[in-house]
């Protein structure tokens, strides 16, 4: 249950890219909140976040009209703070968190820790974090990395055969992806300690007055 007295609900799509899928997701979240809290009149503010290199001009120019929310761009990496403390009600991330901040598989635990600590600061009490990302079953060591990466690999090997690219360069290519297991995600949540079933719990941070 949302506990903020304000009538404004702040939602952030973390890693929105440029595709229209973000608009569908935001519409679904808003409709769900409207149905759940139909006795309240809320205004909605949606922050579309991605790296500064993202094409926000194209994204914002394609916003649906009319739409049930106020829109704004929030640039920067979600592996760190983006918003003021206790300012977000919903943090949403779809198909983004499997991209690491640096290209090493063991970077996942550190990146997820940074992501959750930042969201714990930004989310209001009772707010929610929604993460959609590829994953694997517990105990799985090797797995299919997906058709997109396989397709990329085929293209690169064709370029090597045609002399457009050296084999050495292909061998050094490292796609910074990690597909965590449920156990890994649960461990990251428990280590963070501020969320339960995706919702932020009320806790007192060290050094806070109450």
N, C-alpha and C positions, 0 to 999 in steps of 0.2 A: 504494500500500500504506500503510495506517495505521501510524504510527510511535509513537503515544502508548502508554506502558506501562499506562495506566489501562484498566480493564475497562468504563468508562462512555463511551458514545458520545453526544456532544452534537450535536443537530440543531436548526437554527432555520428556521422558515418566516417569511420576511420579507414582510410585507404579506398576512397570512393572511385578513383580513376575517372574516366570520361563517359563510360557507357551508361545507357538509360536504366540499367538494373538498379542503380542507387535510388532512382525516383520511385520505382515499384516498391522497393524495400521500405523507404520512408513512408510511403502512402499506407502500407500494411501496418507498420508500427503505430502510426497516428490513428488509423481506424480502430485498431485493437484498444488503444488507450481511450478513445472516445466511447467505445462500447462498454469498457470496464468502468469508466467514470462518467457515465452518461448524465449524472445529476450535477456535474460541474461544467462550467464553461471555461475551457482552456484555450490559450493561444499557444501556437507552436513555433519554435525557432529551430531550424535545422542548419547545422554546420557541416559543410562538405569538406573533408580533410584529405589531403594527399601531399606528396612531396612538392616542393616549389616548382619543379620541372613539369608538373601536370598541366594539361591544357584547360585551365579553369575558364578561359574565355568561351571555349566551345561548350563546356559543361553548363555554365550559367546561362548561355544563350539558348540552350535547349531545355531549360526548366519548363515544366508543364504550366499552362496558364488557362484557367485559374488553378490555384493550388492552395491547400489548407494550412500553409506555413510560411513564415518569413525565412528567406534563404541567405546564407553567408558562406564565404570560403574561409577556411582555416588552414593555412599552409604550414608544412613542417612534418618531421617524422613523428609517428605515434609511439616510437620508442623514447618517450620522454613527455614532459608536461606540455600541454597545448592550451589548457583552459584554466580559469581561476578555480580556487578551492571550492568544493561543494556547489558547483554551478551546473553540472550535467545531471539529467534524470535518466537518460538512456545513452549508452555507448554501444555502437553497433559496428562490427567489422566482419566483412565477408570476403573470403578468398584472398586475404592479405597477410595474415600472420604467419603463413608458412614461408614468407620471404624474410630472410634473416637480415639484420643490419650489416653483417659481414659474412663472407662466404665460408663459413665453417660449421659443420654439423653440431659441434659442441657449443655453439653460440646460442642455441635455442633456449636453454635454461636461463641464461643471463638475460636474453632479450625478453622472454616472457615475464621474468621477474620485474624488469624495468617497466614493461607495459602495464602490468597489474598494479605496481606501486603508483604509477602516474594516474591511472584510472581511479584508484582508491582515494587519491587527493581530490580528484575532479568531480566524482559522483556524489550526489546528495544521499543522505541516509534513506534507505529504501529504494534507491535507484537500481538500475539493472545494467549488466554488461552482456551483450549478445555477440558471440563469436561463431562464425561459420568458416571452417577451414578443412582441407583434406587431412585425413588421418589414417592410421592403420590399427589393426587389432593388437591387443597386448601380446608381447612376445614375438611379433613379426620382425625379422631382421632385414630381409630383402623383399622388395615389393615393386609393382609396376609404378613407374613415376608419372604415368599419364600419357595420353596420346599426343598432347601438344609438345612435350619435351622429346618424345620419340620421333615425332615429325621433324623437329628442329635438328636432331641428331642425323637423320637421313639426309637433310638438306646440306649439312656441313660435310658429310662424307662424300656427297656428290660433288661439292665444290673442291674437295681434295682431289678426287679422281680427274676433274677437269683442269687441275693446276691453278685454280683460283685462290687456294688456301693451303697452307702447309699442314702436314699431319701433326707437327709439334704444337702449333697453335691450337688445334682441336683438342689435343691431349691435355693442354693446360686449362681448357675451359671448365669453369666451375659455376654451376647454377646454384645460387644461395637459397635452396629450398630445404625444408625439413617437414616431414609428415609425422607428427607426434602420435603416440598411442594414448588411449584413455588414461592409462596409468601415469604417463608423463604429465598430462594436463591436470590430473587430480593432484599430483605432487606439487606442481607449480601453484595451484590454488591454495593448497594447504600451507605451503611455505609462506605465501603472501599473508594469509590469515585474516584478510579483510572482507572476504566474500564467502557467501554460502549459497549454493545452487544458483550462482550468477548474481545474486542480490547483495548489495553492500549492507553489512551489519553495523550497528552502532558499537564503536569501541573507542577507548581513549588512547590517543597517541602519546608516546613518551614526551613529557615536557608540557603537555597541554593542561590548562587549569582545571578542566572537568570533563 
